[in-house]
Amino acid sequence: MDFKERLAELEHQQWAHWTRYMLDNLTTDNIERWRRQIEIPYAELSETEKASDRRWADKVIKLIMQNKTGA
């Protein structure tokens, strides 16, 4: 599988993870929180909120590094 397809596969995994979580946790409170998060720039998120984004960034970095080394 070429690199672009591997990145696209990871993006799909991220989307599926989020969608599954959202559908399993769809409450009025969560909807309000998610709407707030949508409007906040990354730099203004809490450290907990940033940590979630960083976990997915780590997956992208890992994939890039594997591609770079031919793994």
C-alpha positions as CSV (number, residue, x, y, z in Angstrom):
1,M,0.0,0.0,0.0
2,D,1.5,3.4,-0.9
3,F,2.1,6.1,1.7
4,K,-0.9,8.3,0.8
5,E,-3.2,5.3,1.2
6,R,-1.7,4.4,4.6
7,L,-2.3,8.0,5.7
8,A,-5.9,7.9,4.4
9,E,-6.4,4.6,6.3
10,L,-5.2,6.2,9.5
11,E,-7.5,9.2,8.9
12,H,-10.4,6.7,8.5
13,Q,-9.4,5.0,11.7
14,Q,-9.4,8.4,13.5
15,W,-12.8,9.3,12.0
16,A,-14.3,5.9,12.9
17,H,-12.9,6.1,16.5
18,W,-14.4,9.6,17.0
19,T,-17.8,8.7,15.4
20,R,-18.1,5.6,17.5
21,Y,-17.3,7.5,20.6
22,M,-19.7,10.3,19.7
23,L,-22.6,7.9,18.9
24,D,-22.0,6.0,22.2
25,N,-21.8,9.2,24.2
26,L,-24.4,11.5,22.6
27,T,-25.7,13.6,25.5
28,T,-26.8,17.2,25.7
29,D,-23.7,18.0,27.8
30,N,-21.3,16.4,25.4
31,I,-22.9,18.1,22.4
32,E,-22.5,21.5,24.2
33,R,-18.8,20.6,25.0
34,W,-18.1,19.5,21.5
35,R,-19.6,22.6,20.0
36,R,-17.4,24.7,22.3
37,Q,-14.3,22.7,21.3
38,I,-15.1,23.3,17.6
39,E,-14.8,27.0,18.1
40,I,-11.7,27.0,20.2
41,P,-8.3,27.2,18.6
42,Y,-6.0,24.3,19.4
43,A,-3.7,26.5,21.5
44,E,-6.5,27.4,23.8
45,L,-7.7,23.8,24.5
46,S,-7.0,22.3,27.9
47,E,-4.0,20.1,28.3
48,T,-6.3,17.1,28.5
49,E,-8.0,18.0,25.2
50,K,-4.6,18.6,23.6
51,A,-3.4,15.2,24.8
52,S,-6.1,13.5,22.8
53,D,-5.0,15.3,19.6
54,R,-1.4,14.5,20.3
55,R,-2.1,10.8,20.5
56,W,-3.3,10.9,16.9
57,A,-0.4,13.2,15.9
58,D,1.9,10.5,17.3
59,K,0.3,7.9,15.0
60,V,0.9,10.2,12.0
61,I,4.5,10.7,13.0
62,K,5.0,7.0,13.5
63,L,3.6,6.3,10.0
64,I,5.9,9.0,8.5
65,M,8.9,7.5,10.2
66,Q,8.0,4.0,9.0
67,N,7.7,5.3,5.5
68,K,11.0,7.1,5.7
69,T,12.8,4.0,6.8
70,G,11.0,1.7,4.4
71,A,9.3,-0.3,7.2
